Amino acid sequence: QGPISGVNKEIAVLQCHGDCDPLVPLMFGSLTVEKLKTMINPANVTFRTYSGMMHSSCIEEMMDIKQFIDKHLPPVD
């Protein structure tokens, strides 16, 4: 695909990963976030891990996602 340029280089990214995920090992999440940081502004990339979380979600992750959405997306009326 084409290179990332312009406003897309400043996009905010939240990547979440459980440290006990048996389907997608944490190492792959770490490699992915490092690659993202070479493609877009690394200051805009957040990588969160969740202790004991498998290939699922948890309340802490959902709260982090809510905070990310509230910060980066306009409110819906």
RODORO-381568 format. One record per atom (N, C-alpha, C): x, y, z; residue in three letters. Coordinates in nm, 3 decimals, m for minus. Layout:
N
+---------+---------+---------+-----+
!      px !      py !      pz !  aa !
+---------+---------+---------+-----+
!       X !       Y !       Z ! Ala !
...
+---------+---------+---------+-----+
***
This chain:
77
+---------+---------+---------+-----+
!      px !      py !      pz !  aa !
+---------+---------+---------+-----+
!   0.084 !  m0.116 !   0.000 ! Gln !
!   0.000 !   0.000 !   0.000 ! Gln !
!   0.089 !   0.124 !   0.000 ! Gln !
!   0.030 !   0.240 !  m0.016 ! Gly !
!   0.105 !   0.364 !  m0.022 ! Gly !
!   0.158 !   0.407 !   0.113 ! Gly !
!   0.253 !   0.502 !   0.111 ! Pro !
!   0.308 !   0.551 !   0.237 ! Pro !
!   0.206 !   0.636 !   0.313 ! Pro !
!   0.224 !   0.643 !   0.442 ! Ile !
!   0.139 !   0.726 !   0.526 ! Ile !
!   0.196 !   0.868 !   0.522 ! Ile !
!   0.110 !   0.965 !   0.494 ! Ser !
!   0.159 !   1.103 !   0.484 ! Ser !
!   0.053 !   1.199 !   0.535 ! Ser !
!   0.092 !   1.327 !   0.543 ! Gly !
!  m0.001 !   1.432 !   0.580 ! Gly !
!  m0.063 !   1.412 !   0.716 ! Gly !
!  m0.192 !   1.441 !   0.724 ! Val !
!  m0.264 !   1.435 !   0.851 ! Val !
!  m0.265 !   1.292 !   0.907 ! Val !
!  m0.256 !   1.193 !   0.822 ! Asn !
!  m0.259 !   1.054 !   0.869 ! Asn !
!  m0.138 !   1.020 !   0.956 ! Asn !
!  m0.026 !   1.090 !   0.938 ! Lys !
!   0.091 !   1.065 !   1.021 ! Lys !
!   0.067 !   1.108 !   1.166 ! Lys !
!  m0.035 !   1.190 !   1.189 ! Glu !
!  m0.063 !   1.241 !   1.324 ! Glu !
!  m0.182 !   1.169 !   1.391 ! Glu !
!  m0.230 !   1.062 !   1.329 ! Ile !
!  m0.344 !   0.991 !   1.386 ! Ile !
!  m0.305 !   0.929 !   1.521 ! Ile !
!  m0.400 !   0.929 !   1.614 ! Ala !
!  m0.379 !   0.868 !   1.744 ! Ala !
!  m0.418 !   0.721 !   1.737 ! Ala !
!  m0.335 !   0.636 !   1.796 ! Val !
!  m0.359 !   0.492 !   1.795 ! Val !
!  m0.350 !   0.439 !   1.938 ! Val !
!  m0.449 !   0.362 !   1.978 ! Leu !
!  m0.446 !   0.289 !   2.104 ! Leu !
!  m0.446 !   0.141 !   2.069 ! Leu !
!  m0.342 !   0.071 !   2.110 ! Gln !
!  m0.334 !  m0.073 !   2.088 ! Gln !
!  m0.334 !  m0.140 !   2.224 ! Gln !
!  m0.423 !  m0.237 !   2.242 ! Cys !
!  m0.439 !  m0.307 !   2.370 ! Cys !
!  m0.409 !  m0.455 !   2.352 ! Cys !
!  m0.349 !  m0.515 !   2.458 ! His !
!  m0.313 !  m0.656 !   2.447 ! His !
!  m0.308 !  m0.719 !   2.585 ! His !
!  m0.362 !  m0.838 !   2.595 ! Gly !
!  m0.351 !  m0.915 !   2.719 ! Gly !
!  m0.217 !  m0.985 !   2.726 ! Gly !
!  m0.158 !  m0.989 !   2.844 ! Asp !
!  m0.026 !  m1.053 !   2.856 ! Asp !
!  m0.033 !  m1.205 !   2.863 ! Asp !
!  m0.154 !  m1.261 !   2.864 ! Cys !
!  m0.171 !  m1.407 !   2.866 ! Cys !
!  m0.247 !  m1.456 !   2.742 ! Cys !
!  m0.246 !  m1.378 !   2.635 ! Asp !
!  m0.319 !  m1.414 !   2.512 ! Asp !
!  m0.255 !  m1.537 !   2.448 ! Asp !
!  m0.328 !  m1.650 !   2.440 ! Pro !
!  m0.270 !  m1.770 !   2.380 ! Pro !
!  m0.280 !  m1.772 !   2.227 ! Pro !
!  m0.364 !  m1.684 !   2.168 ! Leu !
!  m0.380 !  m1.683 !   2.022 ! Leu !
!  m0.285 !  m1.587 !   1.954 ! Leu !
!  m0.267 !  m1.470 !   2.012 ! Val !
!  m0.176 !  m1.369 !   1.958 ! Val !
!  m0.077 !  m1.335 !   2.070 ! Val !
!   0.040 !  m1.396 !   2.069 ! Pro !
!   0.136 !  m1.373 !   2.177 ! Pro !
!   0.170 !  m1.225 !   2.192 ! Pro !
!   0.195 !  m1.184 !   2.315 ! Leu !
!   0.229 !  m1.045 !   2.347 ! Leu !
!   0.345 !  m0.995 !   2.262 ! Leu !
!   0.439 !  m1.082 !   2.229 ! Met !
!   0.553 !  m1.043 !   2.146 ! Met !
!   0.506 !  m0.984 !   2.012 ! Met !
!   0.401 !  m1.040 !   1.954 ! Phe !
!   0.351 !  m0.989 !   1.826 ! Phe !
!   0.286 !  m0.852 !   1.844 ! Phe !
!   0.218 !  m0.831 !   1.956 ! Gly !
!   0.165 !  m0.700 !   1.985 ! Gly !
!   0.276 !  m0.597 !   2.000 ! Gly !
!   0.383 !  m0.635 !   2.067 ! Ser !
!   0.498 !  m0.546 !   2.086 ! Ser !
!   0.565 !  m0.514 !   1.953 ! Ser !
!   0.580 !  m0.613 !   1.868 ! Leu !
!   0.640 !  m0.589 !   1.736 ! Leu !
!   0.551 !  m0.498 !   1.651 ! Leu !
!   0.421 !  m0.519 !   1.660 ! Thr !
!   0.327 !  m0.436 !   1.584 ! Thr !
!   0.335 !  m0.290 !   1.626 ! Thr !
!   0.338 !  m0.265 !   1.757 ! Val !
!   0.342 !  m0.126 !   1.804 ! Val !
!   0.473 !  m0.060 !   1.764 ! Val !
!   0.583 !  m0.134 !   1.764 ! Glu !
!   0.711 !  m0.075 !   1.721 ! Glu !
!   0.707 !  m0.041 !   1.572 ! Glu !
!   0.645 !  m0.124 !   1.492 ! Lys !
!   0.631 !  m0.094 !   1.349 ! Lys !
!   0.543 !   0.029 !   1.329 ! Lys !
!   0.432 !   0.038 !   1.402 ! Leu !
!   0.345 !   0.155 !   1.392 ! Leu !
!   0.422 !   0.283 !   1.423 ! Leu !
!   0.508 !   0.277 !   1.523 ! Lys !
!   0.584 !   0.395 !   1.564 ! Lys !
!   0.681 !   0.442 !   1.455 ! Lys !
!   0.715 !   0.355 !   1.362 ! Thr !
!   0.801 !   0.396 !   1.250 ! Thr !
!   0.720 !   0.455 !   1.136 ! Thr !
!   0.590 !   0.433 !   1.139 ! Met !
!   0.503 !   0.477 !   1.030 ! Met !
!   0.430 !   0.607 !   1.060 ! Met !
!   0.396 !   0.628 !   1.186 ! Ile !
!   0.326 !   0.750 !   1.227 ! Ile !
!   0.402 !   0.813 !   1.343 ! Ile !
!   0.357 !   0.929 !   1.387 ! Asn !
!   0.421 !   0.997 !   1.498 ! Asn !
!   0.420 !   0.906 !   1.621 ! Asn !
!   0.537 !   0.861 !   1.667 ! Pro !
!   0.541 !   0.768 !   1.779 ! Pro !
!   0.481 !   0.823 !   1.908 ! Pro !
!   0.478 !   0.956 !   1.922 ! Ala !
!   0.418 !   1.016 !   2.041 ! Ala !
!   0.267 !   0.993 !   2.046 ! Ala !
!   0.207 !   0.958 !   1.933 ! Asn !
!   0.062 !   0.938 !   1.925 ! Asn !
!   0.022 !   0.791 !   1.936 ! Asn !
!   0.118 !   0.705 !   1.962 ! Val !
!   0.091 !   0.561 !   1.972 ! Val !
!   0.096 !   0.519 !   2.118 ! Val !
!  m0.013 !   0.461 !   2.166 ! Thr !
!  m0.020 !   0.412 !   2.303 ! Thr !
!  m0.040 !   0.262 !   2.300 ! Thr !
!   0.042 !   0.190 !   2.373 ! Phe !
!   0.033 !   0.044 !   2.382 ! Phe !
!   0.005 !   0.009 !   2.528 ! Phe !
!  m0.109 !  m0.053 !   2.552 ! Arg !
!  m0.146 !  m0.092 !   2.688 ! Arg !
!  m0.154 !  m0.243 !   2.697 ! Arg !
!  m0.099 !  m0.297 !   2.803 ! Thr !
!  m0.111 !  m0.440 !   2.830 ! Thr !
!  m0.191 !  m0.460 !   2.958 ! Thr !
!  m0.256 !  m0.574 !   2.966 ! Tyr !
!  m0.343 !  m0.604 !   3.079 ! Tyr !
!  m0.303 !  m0.737 !   3.139 ! Tyr !
!  m0.268 !  m0.731 !   3.266 ! Ser !
!  m0.219 !  m0.848 !   3.338 ! Ser !
!  m0.327 !  m0.955 !   3.350 ! Ser !
!  m0.293 !  m1.075 !   3.309 ! Gly !
!  m0.383 !  m1.189 !   3.321 ! Gly !
!  m0.488 !  m1.199 !   3.212 ! Gly !
!  m0.495 !  m1.100 !   3.123 ! Met !
!  m0.598 !  m1.103 !   3.019 ! Met !
!  m0.556 !  m1.195 !   2.906 ! Met !
!  m0.648 !  m1.279 !   2.864 ! Met !
!  m0.623 !  m1.370 !   2.753 ! Met !
!  m0.670 !  m1.302 !   2.624 ! Met !
!  m0.718 !  m1.379 !   2.527 ! His !
!  m0.768 !  m1.325 !   2.399 ! His !
!  m0.912 !  m1.282 !   2.421 ! His !
!  m0.927 !  m1.174 !   2.498 ! Ser !
!  m1.060 !  m1.127 !   2.539 ! Ser !
!  m1.049 !  m0.979 !   2.574 ! Ser !
!  m1.135 !  m0.933 !   2.663 ! Ser !
!  m1.127 !  m0.795 !   2.710 ! Ser !
!  m1.152 !  m0.795 !   2.861 ! Ser !
!  m1.130 !  m0.679 !   2.920 ! Cys !
!  m1.153 !  m0.665 !   3.063 ! Cys !
!  m1.205 !  m0.524 !   3.090 ! Cys !
!  m1.254 !  m0.501 !   3.208 ! Ile !
!  m1.310 !  m0.370 !   3.245 ! Ile !
!  m1.205 !  m0.260 !   3.229 ! Ile !
!  m1.083 !  m0.286 !   3.274 ! Glu !
!  m0.976 !  m0.184 !   3.264 ! Glu !
!  m0.952 !  m0.145 !   3.117 ! Glu !
!  m0.950 !  m0.244 !   3.029 ! Glu !
!  m0.931 !  m0.215 !   2.887 ! Glu !
!  m1.048 !  m0.132 !   2.833 ! Glu !
!  m1.170 !  m0.168 !   2.869 ! Met !
!  m1.286 !  m0.093 !   2.821 ! Met !
!  m1.284 !   0.052 !   2.871 ! Met !
!  m1.237 !   0.074 !   2.993 ! Met !
!  m1.226 !   0.210 !   3.046 ! Met !
!  m1.119 !   0.288 !   2.969 ! Met !
!  m1.006 !   0.223 !   2.936 ! Asp !
!  m0.901 !   0.288 !   2.857 ! Asp !
!  m0.953 !   0.325 !   2.718 ! Asp !
!  m1.030 !   0.237 !   2.658 ! Ile !
!  m1.088 !   0.264 !   2.526 ! Ile !
!  m1.186 !   0.381 !   2.534 ! Ile !
!  m1.268 !   0.383 !   2.638 ! Lys !
!  m1.362 !   0.495 !   2.656 ! Lys !
!  m1.287 !   0.627 !   2.670 ! Lys !
!  m1.182 !   0.629 !   2.750 ! Gln !
!  m1.104 !   0.752 !   2.767 ! Gln !
!  m1.041 !   0.796 !   2.636 ! Gln !
!  m0.991 !   0.699 !   2.558 ! Phe !
!  m0.930 !   0.729 !   2.428 ! Phe !
!  m1.034 !   0.791 !   2.334 ! Phe !
!  m1.152 !   0.730 !   2.327 ! Ile !
!  m1.259 !   0.782 !   2.241 ! Ile !
!  m1.302 !   0.921 !   2.286 ! Ile !
!  m1.320 !   0.938 !   2.416 ! Asp !
!  m1.361 !   1.069 !   2.469 ! Asp !
!  m1.258 !   1.176 !   2.436 ! Asp !
!  m1.132 !   1.141 !   2.437 ! Lys !
!  m1.024 !   1.237 !   2.410 ! Lys !
!  m1.011 !   1.271 !   2.262 ! Lys !
!  m1.030 !   1.173 !   2.175 ! His !
!  m0.995 !   1.191 !   2.033 ! His !
!  m1.111 !   1.207 !   1.937 ! His !
!  m1.232 !   1.176 !   1.979 ! Leu !
!  m1.347 !   1.188 !   1.890 ! Leu !
!  m1.443 !   1.294 !   1.942 ! Leu !
!  m1.509 !   1.364 !   1.852 ! Pro !
!  m1.604 !   1.466 !   1.897 ! Pro !
!  m1.725 !   1.399 !   1.963 ! Pro !
!  m1.789 !   1.469 !   2.056 ! Pro !
!  m1.908 !   1.411 !   2.121 ! Pro !
!  m2.022 !   1.392 !   2.021 ! Pro !
!  m2.103 !   1.295 !   2.048 ! Val !
!  m2.221 !   1.266 !   1.965 ! Val !
!  m2.342 !   1.325 !   2.036 ! Val !
!  m2.419 !   1.403 !   1.962 ! Asp !
!  m2.540 !   1.463 !   2.019 ! Asp !
!  m2.658 !   1.370 !   2.012 ! Asp !
+---------+---------+---------+-----+
***
